[in-house]
Amino acid sequence: MAKQLAKRDITSQYRQSVLGFFWALFPAIMSALVWIVLQGTGTIKLSATEIPYPLFVFIGTTLWSVFSDCLNMPTSAVNGNKGLISKINFDKEALISLGFLKLSFNLLFKFLLIGFFMLYFKVTLCMSILLFIPLLVIIMLFFMSIGVILVPLGVLYSDISRFVPIVMRLLMYITPVLYAVPETGLISRAMYYNPLSYFMMDLRHSLTGFSIAYPLFWVGLIGVTLFLGVLAMIIYRVSIPIITERMG
């Protein structure tokens, strides 16, 4: 069922679009271009990066869009299929699978573009890239679990869907998405205490040929993700009948 719904949604999403799949890439590209222009013209002065800055910021904005999409996906999947939920009896976990399939489809185009930029800047691939997919999957499951936990509030109160993007945008500026960690200062300290910084740095490192800097952090994250995943499914199963009743 999730596969059929995903096929329907993806087809309808791009059927009446002239630029088609470009819209899956457009937000990350535009955000990266703004910072590339600001840095290139000397409007802002940023810390040196281990890889060419355009590649650094494009990888960062693309990964951040994946984080945000995973967080918003569960609520969007449920809200977007209210008609099915209230009229048809089916396993509602299919909606989460639906969202994951759509995310994975859009992800292919994003990383094809990253691959093009890596070739353009002559970034040498090495064995560390084999860790990229497992680490990315862990992070996607982490954010999806939080997103599922937020579904009851997100479906019943539209404030959540407005509040989450604001929080993610604020967190982006204290995470090494657009610039490297400064050596000193308030932002440097904020990034040190922000766990999303370790997500971003090690994902970027594994993709561009650097070693993983925080292996113990990932061991802990796997445990936290498993706990959140189980908690999310319990909350989802308990809350979905109430949500269905409210929709009806």
C-alpha positions in Angstrom: 0.0 0.0 0.0 2.8 2.4 0.9 4.5 1.7 -2.5 1.2 2.5 -4.4 0.6 5.7 -2.4 4.2 6.8 -2.9 3.9 6.2 -6.7 0.7 8.2 -6.7 2.1 11.1 -4.7 5.4 11.3 -6.6 3.6 11.2 -10.0 1.1 13.9 -9.0 3.9 16.0 -7.4 5.8 16.4 -10.7 3.1 15.9 -13.3 2.2 19.6 -13.6 5.7 20.9 -13.0 7.8 22.3 -15.8 11.1 22.0 -13.9 10.1 18.6 -12.4 12.8 17.1 -10.1 14.7 20.3 -9.9 12.3 21.4 -7.1 13.7 18.7 -4.9 17.1 20.3 -5.2 16.1 24.0 -5.4 16.0 25.0 -1.7 19.4 23.5 -0.9 20.9 25.0 -4.0 19.6 28.5 -3.4 20.6 28.5 0.3 24.1 27.3 -0.7 24.4 29.9 -3.4 23.6 32.8 -1.1 26.4 31.8 1.3 28.9 31.1 -1.6 28.3 34.6 -3.0 28.6 36.2 0.5 31.9 34.4 1.2 33.2 34.9 -2.4 32.6 38.6 -2.4 34.2 39.1 1.1 30.9 40.3 2.6 31.4 37.8 5.4 34.7 36.2 6.6 34.5 32.6 7.5 36.9 30.0 9.0 38.9 27.9 6.5 37.3 24.6 5.5 38.9 21.3 4.9 37.3 21.0 1.4 36.4 23.8 -1.1 33.9 26.1 0.5 31.2 25.7 -2.3 31.3 22.0 -1.8 31.3 22.3 2.0 28.2 24.5 2.0 26.3 22.5 -0.6 26.8 19.2 1.3 25.8 21.0 4.5 22.6 22.5 3.1 21.6 19.2 1.4 22.1 17.2 4.5 20.3 19.7 6.6 17.3 19.5 4.2 17.3 15.8 4.7 17.2 16.2 8.5 14.3 18.7 8.2 12.4 16.5 5.8 12.7 13.4 8.1 11.5 15.5 11.0 8.5 16.9 9.2 7.6 13.8 7.1 5.5 11.8 9.6 3.1 14.7 10.3 2.9 15.6 6.6 2.2 12.0 5.7 -0.7 11.8 8.1 -2.1 15.2 7.3 -1.8 14.6 3.6 -3.9 11.4 3.9 -6.7 12.4 6.2 -9.3 11.2 3.8 -7.8 7.7 3.7 -7.5 7.5 7.5 -11.1 8.4 8.2 -12.6 6.3 5.4 -10.5 3.2 5.0 -9.4 0.7 7.6 -5.7 -0.1 7.0 -2.4 -0.4 9.0 -1.6 3.3 9.6 2.2 2.4 9.7 1.9 2.4 5.9 1.8 6.2 6.1 5.3 6.3 7.7 6.6 3.9 5.1 5.0 6.1 2.4 6.9 9.1 3.7 10.2 7.2 3.9 9.8 6.0 0.2 9.1 9.6 -1.0 12.1 10.9 1.0 14.4 8.2 -0.4 13.2 9.0 -4.0 14.1 12.7 -3.6 17.3 11.8 -1.9 18.6 10.1 -5.0 18.6 13.3 -7.0 20.2 15.3 -4.2 23.1 13.0 -3.9 23.6 12.7 -7.6 24.1 16.4 -7.6 26.5 16.2 -4.7 28.4 13.5 -6.6 28.7 15.9 -9.6 30.1 18.7 -7.4 32.6 16.2 -5.8 33.8 15.3 -9.3 34.0 18.9 -10.3 36.2 19.8 -7.2 38.2 16.6 -7.7 37.5 15.2 -4.2 39.2 11.8 -4.0 36.9 9.0 -2.8 38.2 6.6 -0.2 37.0 3.8 2.0 35.4 6.2 4.5 32.5 6.7 2.0 31.3 3.2 2.9 30.3 4.6 6.3 28.3 7.4 4.8 25.1 5.5 4.0 24.9 3.6 7.4 25.5 6.9 9.3 22.9 8.7 7.2 20.3 6.0 7.8 20.9 6.2 11.6 20.3 10.0 11.5 17.2 9.6 9.3 15.7 7.1 11.7 16.6 9.4 14.6 14.8 12.4 13.1 11.9 10.3 11.8 11.4 8.9 15.3 11.2 12.4 16.8 8.8 13.3 14.0 6.5 10.3 14.7 6.5 11.3 18.4 5.3 14.7 17.4 2.5 13.4 15.1 -0.3 13.5 17.7 0.4 17.2 18.4 1.3 18.0 14.8 -2.0 16.7 13.4 -4.3 18.2 16.0 -2.5 21.6 16.3 -1.1 23.3 13.3 1.2 25.4 15.5 3.7 22.5 15.6 4.1 22.4 11.8 4.9 26.1 11.9 7.2 25.9 15.0 9.4 23.0 13.9 10.8 24.8 10.7 11.6 27.9 12.8 13.5 25.8 15.4 15.4 23.9 12.6 16.4 27.2 10.9 17.8 28.6 14.3 19.7 25.3 15.0 21.2 25.5 11.5 23.2 28.6 12.6 24.8 26.8 15.6 25.6 23.7 13.5 28.5 23.6 11.0 26.2 23.6 8.0 27.2 26.9 6.4 30.5 27.5 8.0 33.2 25.5 9.9 33.3 25.5 13.7 35.1 28.8 14.8 38.1 28.4 17.0 36.8 30.6 19.7 33.7 32.5 20.7 30.1 32.0 21.6 29.2 30.2 18.4 32.1 27.8 18.9 30.9 26.9 22.3 27.3 26.5 21.1 28.4 24.1 18.4 30.4 22.1 20.9 27.3 21.4 23.0 25.1 20.9 20.0 24.9 17.2 19.1 23.8 18.0 15.5 27.3 19.4 15.0 28.7 15.8 15.3 26.0 14.5 12.9 27.1 17.1 10.3 30.8 16.9 10.7 31.1 13.1 10.6 28.7 12.8 7.7 30.6 15.4 5.7 33.9 13.7 6.7 32.8 10.2 5.6 31.6 11.6 2.3 34.7 13.6 1.4 37.5 11.1 2.5 38.2 12.1 6.1 38.1 9.8 9.0 35.2 9.6 11.5 36.1 11.9 14.4 33.5 10.8 17.0 33.0 7.0 16.9 31.8 6.7 20.5 29.2 9.4 19.8 27.7 7.1 17.1 27.6 4.1 19.3 25.5 6.2 21.8 23.4 7.5 19.0 22.4 4.0 17.9 21.1 3.3 21.4 19.2 6.5 21.6 17.7 6.0 18.1 16.5 2.5 19.0 14.9 3.8 22.2 13.2 6.7 20.3 12.1 4.3 17.6 10.3 2.0 20.0 8.8 4.9 21.9 7.6 6.5 18.7 5.8 3.3 17.5 4.1 2.9 20.9 2.9 6.6 20.8 1.8 6.3 17.2 -0.2 3.1 17.8 -1.9 4.5 20.9 -2.6 7.9 19.4 -3.7 7.0 15.8 -7.2 5.7 16.9 -7.8 9.0 18.7 -6.6 11.0 15.7 -8.8 8.9 13.4 -11.8 9.6 15.6 -11.1 13.3 15.7 -10.8 13.3 11.9 -14.0 11.5 11.5 
